[in-house]
């Protein structure tokens, strides 16, 4: 008899999100994202694997790091500036009996990406899974006045960063290994206050399918997870107040998602469960409308 209970999830009004400065530390939030994977039941699906997760210090990446560790993988996370958040992830990974490596890296630099991959391989003894997850976004009322430097930051982080990391990782990957990109539902439907960000996510979806075709002969799988509105530190630090106040309300489930609700999708693509999936875009959106 299954005695598990559905874990309660807060609505937007229960989270009561308030704008913060960017970047926002996960530990500073009044209502912290749920990433502890307390209801997850691992099955050794990634035993002996090594995974590198960009943006693995917080939000979705943090939950993915823990889920992978629970499944038996050793973990490297790339973080930009917040060493304290990365250390929290490290303690959680090591509590699972897995090795952990935190790497400070600006993914906008191809050189830095190459070094992060080499360091992961050198210190953890292998390289099997790349999760491209680091992202930058900012909300704007007026498209016409988005600063040029912010457009560069969005595209350099969200597109170039994914390309640079994949270029660095491919020489270390072999048959059965995987690249997983974090896309977004806004890459399919757009967003009037995040036009530059939504554009990069659409590009990530095409990048995923194109790279899957390129690596098909090598039997290296490339897929993307497309989150809907997920409660992470990026949200209060980057969204307009009007969007923040209704964040997640338009989904069919009537609430934002939590990072741990995304992580099993990444496990699927990283493991043999997803052995016949490549070039796939998996939406995990709470039933977010497409129009």
Order of alpha helices (4+ residues) and beta strands (2+ residues): alpha-beta-alpha-beta-alpha-beta-alpha-beta-alpha-alpha-beta-alpha-alpha-beta-beta-alpha-alpha-beta-alpha-beta
